[in-house]
Amino acid sequence: MGRLDNIIKRNRTKRFSEKALSSFVIGGIILLILALAVFTDLGKPPTPDRPPAPPQTQSHDHHVDDIKLWRQPAKPK
Protein backbone atom coordinates (compact mmCIF):
# COMPACT_ATOMS: atom_id res chain seq x y z
CA MET A 1 0.00 0.00 0.00
CA GLY A 2 1.36 3.37 -0.94
CA ARG A 3 1.13 6.76 0.63
CA LEU A 4 -1.83 7.80 -1.55
CA ASP A 5 -3.78 4.70 -0.49
CA ASN A 6 -3.22 5.59 3.19
CA ILE A 7 -4.56 9.11 2.62
CA ILE A 8 -7.65 7.83 0.80
CA LYS A 9 -8.35 5.27 3.52
CA ARG A 10 -7.97 7.87 6.27
CA ASN A 11 -10.34 10.32 4.53
CA ARG A 12 -13.03 7.72 3.90
CA THR A 13 -13.35 6.73 7.58
CA LYS A 14 -13.71 10.35 8.70
CA ARG A 15 -16.33 11.08 6.13
CA PHE A 16 -18.50 8.12 7.17
CA SER A 17 -18.42 9.08 10.85
CA GLU A 18 -19.36 12.68 10.04
CA LYS A 19 -22.32 11.52 7.98
CA ALA A 20 -23.42 9.09 10.67
CA LEU A 21 -23.11 11.72 13.39
CA SER A 22 -25.10 14.27 11.43
CA SER A 23 -27.77 11.65 10.66
CA PHE A 24 -28.10 10.82 14.36
CA VAL A 25 -28.38 14.50 15.30
CA ILE A 26 -31.04 15.23 12.67
CA GLY A 27 -32.94 12.05 13.61
CA GLY A 28 -32.81 13.01 17.28
CA ILE A 29 -34.19 16.47 16.54
CA ILE A 30 -37.04 14.97 14.52
CA LEU A 31 -37.85 12.51 17.30
CA LEU A 32 -37.80 15.33 19.85
CA ILE A 33 -40.23 17.39 17.76
CA LEU A 34 -42.56 14.41 17.36
CA ALA A 35 -42.46 13.62 21.08
CA LEU A 36 -43.24 17.23 21.99
CA ALA A 37 -46.12 17.31 19.50
CA VAL A 38 -47.62 14.12 20.94
CA PHE A 39 -47.22 14.86 24.65
CA THR A 40 -48.20 18.53 24.83
CA ASP A 41 -51.76 19.75 25.24
CA LEU A 42 -51.59 23.13 23.52
CA GLY A 43 -54.71 22.45 21.45
CA LYS A 44 -56.95 21.55 24.40
CA PRO A 45 -59.16 24.22 25.98
CA PRO A 46 -58.34 25.11 29.59
CA THR A 47 -60.18 23.23 32.30
CA PRO A 48 -62.93 25.20 34.05
CA ASP A 49 -62.12 26.56 37.51
CA ARG A 50 -65.60 25.90 38.86
CA PRO A 51 -67.71 22.77 38.50
CA PRO A 52 -70.61 22.92 36.05
CA ALA A 53 -73.89 24.24 37.41
CA PRO A 54 -76.57 21.67 38.22
CA PRO A 55 -79.40 21.43 35.70
CA GLN A 56 -82.27 23.80 36.41
CA THR A 57 -85.96 23.05 36.24
CA GLN A 58 -87.92 24.02 33.15
CA SER A 59 -89.57 27.43 33.13
CA HIS A 60 -91.67 29.43 30.71
CA ASP A 61 -88.63 31.19 29.29
CA HIS A 62 -86.43 29.06 27.08
CA HIS A 63 -82.75 29.55 27.85
CA VAL A 64 -79.66 27.76 26.63
CA ASP A 65 -76.36 28.82 28.20
CA ASP A 66 -77.83 32.20 29.27
CA ILE A 67 -79.08 32.92 25.73
CA LYS A 68 -82.80 33.47 25.44
CA LEU A 69 -84.41 31.55 22.61
CA TRP A 70 -87.52 33.12 21.16
CA ARG A 71 -89.66 33.07 18.07
CA GLN A 72 -90.32 36.10 16.00
CA PRO A 73 -93.92 37.24 16.61
CA ALA A 74 -96.35 36.35 13.87
CA LYS A 75 -97.36 39.18 11.53
CA PRO A 76 -100.98 40.25 11.85
CA LYS A 77 -103.08 39.42 8.81
C-alpha positions as CSV (number, residue, x, y, z in Angstrom):
1,M,0.0,0.0,0.0
2,G,1.4,3.4,-0.9
3,R,1.1,6.8,0.6
4,L,-1.8,7.8,-1.6
5,D,-3.8,4.7,-0.5
6,N,-3.2,5.6,3.2
7,I,-4.6,9.1,2.6
8,I,-7.6,7.8,0.8
9,K,-8.3,5.3,3.5
10,R,-8.0,7.9,6.3
11,N,-10.3,10.3,4.5
12,R,-13.0,7.7,3.9
13,T,-13.4,6.7,7.6
14,K,-13.7,10.3,8.7
15,R,-16.3,11.1,6.1
16,F,-18.5,8.1,7.2
17,S,-18.4,9.1,10.9
18,E,-19.4,12.7,10.0
19,K,-22.3,11.5,8.0
20,A,-23.4,9.1,10.7
21,L,-23.1,11.7,13.4
22,S,-25.1,14.3,11.4
23,S,-27.8,11.7,10.7
24,F,-28.1,10.8,14.4
25,V,-28.4,14.5,15.3
26,I,-31.0,15.2,12.7
27,G,-32.9,12.0,13.6
28,G,-32.8,13.0,17.3
29,I,-34.2,16.5,16.5
30,I,-37.0,15.0,14.5
31,L,-37.9,12.5,17.3
32,L,-37.8,15.3,19.9
33,I,-40.2,17.4,17.8
34,L,-42.6,14.4,17.4
35,A,-42.5,13.6,21.1
36,L,-43.2,17.2,22.0
37,A,-46.1,17.3,19.5
38,V,-47.6,14.1,20.9
39,F,-47.2,14.9,24.7
40,T,-48.2,18.5,24.8
41,D,-51.8,19.7,25.2
42,L,-51.6,23.1,23.5
43,G,-54.7,22.5,21.5
44,K,-56.9,21.6,24.4
45,P,-59.2,24.2,26.0
46,P,-58.3,25.1,29.6
47,T,-60.2,23.2,32.3
48,P,-62.9,25.2,34.0
49,D,-62.1,26.6,37.5
50,R,-65.6,25.9,38.9
51,P,-67.7,22.8,38.5
52,P,-70.6,22.9,36.0
53,A,-73.9,24.2,37.4
54,P,-76.6,21.7,38.2
55,P,-79.4,21.4,35.7
56,Q,-82.3,23.8,36.4
57,T,-86.0,23.0,36.2
58,Q,-87.9,24.0,33.1
59,S,-89.6,27.4,33.1
60,H,-91.7,29.4,30.7
61,D,-88.6,31.2,29.3
62,H,-86.4,29.1,27.1
63,H,-82.7,29.5,27.9
64,V,-79.7,27.8,26.6
65,D,-76.4,28.8,28.2
66,D,-77.8,32.2,29.3
67,I,-79.1,32.9,25.7
68,K,-82.8,33.5,25.4
69,L,-84.4,31.5,22.6
70,W,-87.5,33.1,21.2
71,R,-89.7,33.1,18.1
72,Q,-90.3,36.1,16.0
73,P,-93.9,37.2,16.6
74,A,-96.3,36.4,13.9
75,K,-97.4,39.2,11.5
76,P,-101.0,40.3,11.8
77,K,-103.1,39.4,8.8
